[in-house]
Amino acid sequence: MKNKAVLEGLLFVVGEEGLSLEQIEDVLSIDEEEAKNTLKELKQSYEQEDRGLRIDFLGNKFKLTTKFEHKEYYQKLIENPETNTLSQAALETLAIIAYNEPLTRIQVDKIRGVGSVQIIRKLVAKGFIKEVGRSELPGRPILYETTSEFLDYFGLSTIEDLPNMDEFIKEVETEEMDNDESDLYTSKYKEE
C-alpha cells in the first residue's frame, strides 16, 4: 500500500516527463514484478468514475494524465476570463521563449533558474506557445516557440516587433543609476 502512495507522488512530481518501469523499480527498491503490480493497482484505482486522473503509458514512460471524458471542463477553465490572466512566471517564460525560440523546456528552466513544466503546459493550453519539433540534444526534447495567438494577445504583427532587448536593458540600467544617485543625494544630505 505504501509503494502505491509513493508511486502516485512520484508520478505527480515528474509531471510530463513520466517514469520508466526501471526508474520505478530503482526509486522504490522493488523488483519488476512488484513494480508492475503497484502500477496496476494504482491504475485500477484511477479507473473509478469518481477520479479525475489516470495513468497512461506514453513515450515509454508512465504518466499521470487527465481523463479525456472531462476535456470540456478543462477547456472551460482555460477559456474562463478569470483564469486567462498571465502570472509573472508565465510572462517570464513567454519572454524567454519569444526572444530565443525555438527552445526546449530544459533551456527555459536553465535561464529562469526554476522548473517551468506547469507553466509551459498552461501556455500550450492557452495557445501562446506550441511544439515545433525535437531538438538534436540527447533525449531529443521538445522545442517550443510562440504562436500567432501570442502575437495577437500582445498586439504584435511579427516576432520581430518585440522590443530590442539590448536597448531595453540599457534603458532599465540608466533608470536604476538615476534612481540610485537621487536616493544617495537625498539620503546623505537631508537637512535635519
Sequence and secondary structure as in RCSB ss.txt:
>XXXX:A:sequence
MKNKAVLEGLLFVVGEEGLSLEQIEDVLSIDEEEAKNTLKELKQSYEQEDRGLRIDFLGNKFKLTTKFEHKEYYQ
KLIENPETNTLSQAALETLAIIAYNEPLTRIQVDKIRGVGSVQIIRKLVAKGFIKEVGRSELPGRPILYETTSEF
LDYFGLSTIEDLPNMDEFIKEVETEEMDNDESDLYTSKYKEE
>XXXX:A:secstr
 HHHHHHHHHHHHHGGG B HHHHHHHHT  HHHHHHHHHHHHHHHTSTT  EEEEEETTEEEEEE GGGHHHHH
HHHH GGG S  HHHHHHHHHHHHH SEEHHHHHHHHSS  HHHHHHHHHHTSEEEEEE SSTT  EEEEE HHH
HHHTT SSGGGS  HHHHHHHHHHHHHHHHHHHHHHHHS   
